[in-house]
């Protein structure tokens, strides 16, 4: 049974929630798409369902997702990214001047059992000068905030601006941007405009989703970058600078987080390797309040990079896999939190699933029931570890 979406509120949500983001029990954002929503999207793509009817079905599904998160005991609430096919393409192609085109090359995603999935999502191309004719996710936030209600905090998730760097010079038309510095400046400006509108609407928890920095932790990908004439350190610094430029001017009342992801498609990943190569830059240069980090298995490396975490910032430990339906034990989670606390103070740590459950509309190989139980496990473990909500 679906639940009706509450009426939209005409005032922004309370900017002073019961607790301060990030929360001891947090989550990355995306959720498995329910069958009714997947059906509706396929009909809309075939031209058999109007955009307004699709949005109505999305609204109902988001209302259900809000209820699931609240029922799991979470303070933070997202819309599950139910209005997107991909965590990044749908947002970035809403920017004037950005287009999506078919990509003949395939990305290779690796599963824990050794299986390799080849996937060719559309690639981004900057064909003209960037601009923001209208808000991109503002209305989505307003709907989420209205469905969330008091006592919980709506979090909006958007791709990191550094995701717009994919493809480098070849992906940016020289006729639009003879110099890439102007492209970077315009991209940051679009983000600043969107963030300002979100804050004015009451958004107090914003998350950027980034894969570039995590990919630069993978020894093989770093070597491939050097082989292509690129400098991994310079690439990381460029990403960090663009993120900071996009967030410049965001009020301190807006809590900003970044999720650093190694790739997530149908329970498979792209990169492996600990955060050490980017840790000092990540924690001390990028101007956010919290870092949602993948720590679900050995491919994520050790907790030692947390030694760079400065006072006043939080690390959200993604210890519970969103890629597998196998349930983690509370004892194991607590043991790993204790291990992480050797490198960063416990009061600066939080807990979450390792990634979203559906970074693309395909979803991970996990059941809806396992997704619910893992969200509940995050909340229960956080309460038993910290005991402060």
N, C-alpha and C positions, 0 to 999 in steps of 0.2 A: 504494500500500500504506500502511496506517495503522500507527502505532506504538503499542504499549500504553503506558498511563500508568504511570510508576513508582509503587511503593507509597508511600502517604503516610507522611511521616516523623513520628515522635512528638515530635520536639524542634524548636524554632524554627530557621530557617536561621541561619547564621553572621552575626551583626550586623556583622562586620568584613570586607566583601568585598575582593576584590583591588584595587579602585580605588574612588574616592569618587564617588557620584552628584553631579551629572549626569555622564554619560560623554562623552568626546570624540566617540564615535559613539553617538548616542542615537536614540530614535524616539518618536513621540507615543503610540502604543498600539494603535489599532484596525487589524485586518487583514481582508482580504476573506474572507467566509464561504465555506467549501468547499461544493460542491453537496450532499454528504451531510448537512451540518448544516442547510442551507437547506431541504432536503426534510423533515428531521426536525422542524424548527420549524413548517413548514406543517401537518404531520400532527398535531402537538401542539395547534396552535391550532384544528384541526378536531375535536379530541377523539378522534383515532384513535391517539394515542401517549401513554403515561402520562408524568407528570412524571419519574419515576425513569428510564425508558428514554431520555427526551430528555436528561437529565443525563448518562447513560452515554455517549451519542453526543457530547455536548459535551466530556466528559472526553477522549475519544479524539482529537477534533479539536484540542483544546488541546495534547495531547501532540505532535501533528504540528506545530502552530504553534511550540511551543518548539523543536523540532528545526530548523525553518526559520530561526528567528532565530539559534540557535547556529551553524548552518551558514553563515550570512551573516557571521559574525565579530563579532556583537554581544555585549557584556557584559550589557546590560540586556534583560530578558525580560518580556513581558506575556502575558496570556491572549487577546489579540486582541479583547477585549470580546465573545467568542463567546457569552456567556450573555445578551446584551442585543439588543433590537431597535433601541434608540436609546441614544446615549452617556449621556443624562441621565434620560429618563423612567423607565426601569426601576429606577434607583436611588432617585430622589426619590419615586416612588409606593410604595416599600417603607417609607417613613416613615409611621407612624400619623398619620392625619388628612389625608393628601394623596391626592387622587384624580385620575384622568385622565378627560377628557371630550372629546367631539368638538368640533372647532373649525371653525365655518362659514367663517372667513376663511382665506386662503391666504398662506403666505410665498412670496416671489418670489426664486428663486435664479438667478444669472446665470452663464452659461458664457463661456469665453474667446472663443468665436466669435459672441457676441451673443445666443444662444438663451436664453430665459427659461423656467425650470421653475417651475410652481406646485405647491406641496406643502402639504398640510394635516395635519401630525402632530397627535396629540391634545395638548390643552393641560392644564396643571396647575391644580388648584383645591384650596385648603385649606378643607376642610369641617369640621374639628374640631381640637381641641388636638393639637399635634405630640407624638410620643413614639417610642420605640424599644423595642418589645416584645422584639425579638431582634436579634442582629447582622445586618447587611445584606450585606456583602461579605467577612466574615471567613472563611467556609468556602471561598469562591472563592480568596482569597489562599492559604489552606493547601494547596489542591489545586495551585495554580500553583507554590508554593514546593516542594512535593514533586516536581513534574515538572521543575523547573529544576535542582535538584541543586547541588552545590558548584561554585565557580568562576564562577558567574554570579549576577546580582542580579535577583530578581523585583520588578517595579514594579506597584503597583496604581494604576489610574486611576479617579477618581470625578468626577462633576460638581462644579463649584464651588458652594458654598452660594448664591452670588449668582444662580445659575440659578433658585433658588426665588423670586426677586424678580419674575420675569416676570409681567406682568398687574397689578402694583401692588395698590392697595386693592381693586379689583374682583375680584381672584382670591382674596381672603382673606375668608372669611365673618365678618361683624361679630359674629355670635353667639359665634363661637369666639375671636376676637381683636378686641375693641372698639378697642384701640390696637395699631398695627403694631409698636411697639417690643417688645411682649411676644412677638409672632410671631418677630421677628428673634432675640430672646434664646433662645427655645425651639429654633429651627432651628440656631443655633450650638451649643447644648447637645447636640443629637442628633449632630452632627458630632464634637464632642469625645469623646463616649462611643465612637463607632465608631473614631475614630483611636486612642484609648487601647487598645482591644481589638486593633487591628491591630498596634500596636507590641508589645504583650505576646506576640503570636503570631510576632514576628520581622520584621515589615515595617520596612524601613529606607529605602524609596524610595516616596513618595506623590506623586501628581500630581493637581492639580485642573484640570478643563477648563472654561474660561470663554469665553463669547462676548460678554457684556455690555460689557466694557471695550473690546473691539475694535470693536463696533458704534458705540461712542461716539467712535471715531476718524473715522467716516464723516461728511463735511460735510453730506450730505443728511439723514442720520439725526439728526444733532445739531440741524439746523434743524427737522426734524419734531418732535423732542422739545420744543423751545422753543415751537413752534406749539401743542402740546398742553398748554402751561402747565407743563412740567417744566424743570428746570435740569440740563443735562448734567453740570456740575461736581459738583452735589450728588448726582446719580445715581452718578457714579464714586466719590465719597467714601463713599457708603452701601455700595456693593459692596466696597470695600477694607476698611471697618470690619467688615463681616460676615465676610469671609474671615479677618481677623485674629482675630476672636472665636472662629471655628470652630477655628483652629489654636492658640489659647492653651493653653499647658500641654503641647504636644507636645514630647517630649524632643529635645534638640539632636542626638541620634544618629539621629533620623528625618529624612532629607533630604526637604525639601518643595519641590515645583516647581509652577508654574502654566503651562498652555498657553493662550495668548491667541489665539483663533480667530475668523476672519471668516465662519464658516459653511461647512459641508461636506456636500453632498448630491449624489450622482451626478455628481461632478466639477464642481459648481457652487458659487457662494459668494453670500453676502448683502451683505456690506459691503466697502468699499474705503477706503483712506486710511492714511497713515502713523501711527505710534504717538505722534507728537509731542503731541497733545492730552492724553494720559494718562501720558506717559513718566515725568515726575517723581514722580507719585503711584505709578505701577506699580512702579518700581524702588526707591523710597526709603521708601514707606509700607507696602506689602504685605510682610508678614514671611515671605517664602519664601527659599529658597536659590538657586533657578534659575527662569529664564523661557524657555519654549519658544515661539519667535516665528516667525510666518510671514513669509518673505522670498523667495518663489519668483518673484515677477514685480513689475512696476511698480505694481500696485495696493497693494502693501505699503509703498510709500514708501521713503525713504532710510534709511541706517544712522545718521543723525545723532542720533536719540533715544538711542542707546546711550551718548552722552556722560554721561547721568545714572546709568549703572550704577555702583553703589558697589563699593568693594573688598569682597571676601569673597562676592560674588554672581556667578553665571554667566548668560550669555545663550547659549541653544542656537539656532543659526541654522538655520531651516528653509529651506534653499536648494534642496532637491530636491523637485520637485512630486510630490504623491501624487494629483494630479488628472489627470495626463497620462502616457501610456506612453512618451512621447518621453524618451530618456535624455539627461541633462545630461553635459557633458564635464568631466573632471577639471580641465582647465586653467581652465575658466570658474568652477568651484566655488572653486578656489584663489584666483583673481583676486578673487572677491567676498569671500572670507574676509579677504584682504589689505585690501580696501576697508573692511570692518567694523572691522578692527584699527586704523584711523585714529582711531576714536572710543572704543574700549574695548580694553584690553590683550588680546593674543592668548591669554594664559594664562587669561583669564576667558571665553573663547569655546569653544563646542562646535558640533557639526554634527548635523543630523537631517533627515528629510523635513519638508515644510512643515506637514503635518497628518496625521491618521490616513488609512488607505486605505479605511475604511468606518465613518464616524461614525454611520451607520445601517446596518441589515442589508441595505439595497439595494446598498451598495458603490459605489465610484467606477468610472468607465469606464476600467478598466485591467486588464491580464491578470495572472494569478497569476505568470507568468514575469517580467513587468516589475516587479511588486512585489518579487519576490525579488532581481532585479538591482539595484533601487534601494537596498534594504537593504544589499546587498553594496557598492554604490558609496559609501554613507555610511561603512562600516567602512574601506574602502580609502583614501578621501580623508582620513579622520581620522588614520589611521596615517601617511600621507605628510606631512600638515601638522604634526602634533604629535609623532608618534613615541613616545608614552608610554602607549599602550593606550587 
